[in-house]
Amino acid sequence: MTPRAKRRLYLREAVIALALARLAVRFLPPAHVFRWADRPMKRICRFAADEADWVAWAIGHAVTLPRMNAPCLPQALAAHAMLRHRGIPSRLCVGVARNGEEVMAHAWAEANESTVVGGEEANRFTRLATFGGAT
């Protein structure tokens, strides 16, 4: 597969995953969404290390497309789904931080001991929950 075809394939999958994640966050109860994210993996592929970089690239580019702006939780859910689809162990993390009187929340996805999506801000937040097992 050529790099251009691979980029197109990943970007297409990211757009679909983001759209589904946005719908899930909007219309499903949070317990259902997080139960889905915490389900056990069916298979593990140990030789797909560069796939996490492709997933991060695809999600990062998909959110810049018109009508695809998505907050951190749908982005993390989409990345988590794409990684698990490839057999890459990943986890969805949710954290909070206080900014004066305001309490903020953030979600990010981790795989291979690094943050795939949402890592720029993850260090400011205290991790409350992790879904999806160890990486």
Summary of the structure (lengths in Angstrom):
residues: 135
radius of gyration: 14.5
end to end distance: 27.9
largest distance: 51.5
contacts: 405
relative contact order: 0.18
helix: 47%
strand: 22%
